[in-house]
Amino acid sequence: MVNIDSINPEYGESPLQQLIEVQGNRYLLQKFPRLDYISKARLVRNDTAAPQSEENSEAEQAAAASEAKSESN
């Protein structure tokens, strides 16, 4: 939770979802210049978790393949 706790809480829930959808990052950069962004995330498998369905495993494999492809570019 250290990473989550380090995110700038200054704006709270202030950004309006509708304006984000319409104007995107232009809106966020203009109105919330100190807003933190997540630039990369990855799934970490927890081997102690309950077995996943085949559908979830396929989704994880696709996500891992996509991540590997983007890292090689």
N, C-alpha and C positions, 0 to 999 in steps of 0.2 A: 504494500500500500504506500510505500515511500514515494513512488513515482506519481501516484494519484494525488497524494497530499501536496506535492510540489507544483501542481497546476495552478495557475493564477486564478483565484476565486473572485477577482475584482468585479467582473461583469455579471456573475451569477447566471440567471436565466434571461438576461436582458436582450440578447440578439433575437430578433423576430424570425421565426422559421420561414414565413412567407417571403420576407425580403431576402433571406439567404437563398431560397429556391429561385427567385427572380434575378437577383443581382450577383449572387455568389460571393466570391472572395473580395470583389470590389467593395461591396457593402461592409463586409467584416473589417477589411483593412482601413476604410474611411472612418467608421464609427467606433471600432474597437481595436485600436492600434497595438495594444499590449496583450491581445488575446493569444493564448497558447494554442498550438496545433499539434495534432498527432500526425507525424510524417510516416511512421512505419509501425506495423503491428504484426505479430505472428502468433500462431496457435502453438501451445505447448501441451503435449499429450501427458495426461495424468494416468499412469498405468494402474493406479489403485481404484480408478473410477469404474463404474459399472460398464460392462461391454457395450459398445456402440453398435447401432444398426449398420447394415451394409451401406445404406444410403448416406449416413454420416461419414463413414470411412471413405467413400468415393469423393465426397465433398472435400474432406481433409486432403486427400491425395491431389485433387485438382488445385486446391489452394497452394499446396506445397510446390507443385509443378509450376504454377504461375509465379510464385515467389522466386523460385530458382531461375526461371527464365528472365525475370526482371533484374535479378542480381547479376546475371551474365551479360546484360546489355550495358 
